[in-house]
Amino acid sequence: MASLDISRSTVYRLFQHDGGLDAYIRHARLRGAAAELVAWPGIPVQDIAHAHGFRSASDFTRTFRRVYGLAPQEIRQYRDDLRVPHPGTTELLHTRAE
């Protein structure tokens, strides 16, 4: 954080509204993984999970399900129903068909 010329406590305070720095990073990783699940249906969930810093596919699946309400494999079913203007956007999981 020295390269940013701000203190550690300031960095943590900046992310406090997002539930903290850890929560912000976790959600950013999940958004990126969700975008890749849709964009690259041929890549195994396990590979996407590892690419986004999750230790195992089961940890990733559990976290993904808790946050989005469905399993990573299930998001691929909605690929044609998703409006994805650019991978990683927040609209990704908010526009699936019921």
N, C-alpha and C positions, 0 to 999 in steps of 0.2 A: 504494500500500500504506500510505501515510501515513494515509488515511482509516480503515484498519483498526487503526491504531496498533500495527502489528507490522512487523518488518523483512523485507526481501526474502528474506534467507537463512532466516528462520523459516518463511515461506510455502513455500519450496521444500522445506524439511525436513519440513513437514507432509504433503507429497505424495510423499515419497520412497518409501513403501511401495507406492504405485500405479505406480511406474516413473518418477516425476517429474511435475511440473506439466503439461508438454507432453503426456505420455501420458494423464494423467487427462482433460485437455480433449479430446484426440482421441477417446478412448473415449466420453466423454459426448456428443460430437457424433455419433458413429456410432450410439449407442443411440437418440438422438433421431431420426436419419434412418431407422433401421430401423423404429422405431415408425410413422413417417409413411409409409414405403413400404407397410406393411401396412394402415394406417388409410385411406390415400388412394390407392388403386390407379390412379386416373385421372390423377394428377399425374406428369408425366415425371420420370424419375430425375435428369436434369440439373437440373431446378428444385429438387428436394429437396436435391441435392448443394450447389448454390449457396446455398440457404437455411441450410445448416448450415456454411457457411464453407469449403467445398472450392472450389478454383480452377477445376477442370474435372470433368466427369463421368468422365473416364478416371482421374484421380487418385483420385476417390471410389471408383470400381469396384475399382481395384487394392487400395486400403486395405481396403475392405469384404471383398473376397475373401480377403485375407491374414488378417484377424481372424476372420471368420465361416465361411470355407470354402466360400462360394457367392457368386454375383454378386447385386447388388441386385435385378435383375429376377427371379432365381430365388426370392427370399424371398416374392414375391407368389404363387407357386404354392402355398405352404404356408399361405396365409391362413386357410383353414377349419380347418387342423390346429393352428394356434397358439392357445394359451390366453393371451390378452392382457387381463388384468384392468384395466389402465390403460396408455395409450401411454407408452413410455419405461421400462417395468419390465424388470428383468434376465431375467425368465422368457421374454421374447420369442423368443429364438433357441435356447433350451435345450429346447423342447418340441415341435420339429417331428417329424412322423412319418417313420419310416425308409422 
